[in-house]
Amino acid sequence: MARKLYIEDGSEYAYELDWFIDEAKERNAQVFIELEKPDINGESMWCGEHGEFVTRGENECGKKQCPTYSPCNGKSGRCRNLKNTLIGTGKKYTVNPDGSILHR
């Protein structure tokens, strides 16, 4: 089963729900989050090897451009180091300091 990731309002980092529960307790304040999903066919992907975004169709990724290029099929195409970016689902929640979660 795929793990669910959330992003706090105003942030760009995604974490699992348990992380936000601990964060709310530590801050002793409410934390506002949104459930994320993979942005399939989005404009960019995340290169796990280099830690940067790669824009689709701009030839930033390939045998000639990258020494760590490793196609999924072993010949050509999408590199196995590329991961989908995330996009919001519109499902927003409030995490309270006591660990309870409310749908917004």
N, C-alpha and C positions, 0 to 999 in steps of 0.2 A: 504494500500500500504506500502511495506517495505521501510524504510528510507535508503537512499544511504549514505555509509560511505567512507571516503577517508583517505589516510595516506600520510603525507608529506615525501618526499625523506629523508632517513636517520633516520626516527622516527619509533616508534612502537605503537603510539597511533592513534586511528581512531576517526574522527569527521565528522559531516555533513558539507556540502559545505559552509553554512553561517558562520561557525566558521573560516574557512580559509579566507574568504573574509574579515572578521573583522581583522584577524591576519595580512594579507597583508597591510591593511590600517594602522594598528597600527605600524608595522615595517617600513612602507613606502618602501617596497621592494617586489619583486616578490616571490611567494611561489609556489613550484613545488609539485604537488600532483598526486596520482594515485587512481582511483576508485577501491574499494575492493568488494569482494563477499564472502558469506559464504563458508568455506572449508568443504563441505559435505564429510563425510567419511575420513577426514584428520587424521593424526596421533594423534592429541590431541584435547581436548575440554577445554573450560574455565569454571571453577566452580565459579558461581556467589556467592555462599554461603561463600566460603573460600578465594576467590580472588587468585586462582592459577590454573595452567594448570594441566590437568589430562590426562595421556597417555592412549590411548585405549588398552585394553587387558592386562593391568598390575595389575588388581584387586585393583586399588587405590580407587575405588568407590564401595560401597555396604553396606549392612546392618551391616556386621561385622566390616567394616573399618571406617564407618562414622556415628555418631549419628544423623546427619541431612539428611541422605539419604532418598529421597522421590521419589519412582518410578512413572513415568508418568501414568502408568496403575493401580497404587495402589497396585501392587503385587510384581513385579520384573522387571528388565531391566534398561533402561536408567533413570537416576535421572533427575527430572524436574529442578534442579539447573544447569545442564550442558548446555552450549551454544556452538555453532559452533565457531571456530576461523575464521579468515579472510585470504584471499589470493588475490593477485593482479589480476586484469583483463587485464592489459596491456594498459588500456585506461588512458593516462597521460595528465595532464592539467597544465597550468601556470595561477596562479591567480595574477593579477596585482593590485597595490595599489589603482587604481581608481575603483576596483571592477569588471573589465572585466575579462573574462575567455577565454583562448586560448587553443585549442587542440594542444598537442605536437606531 
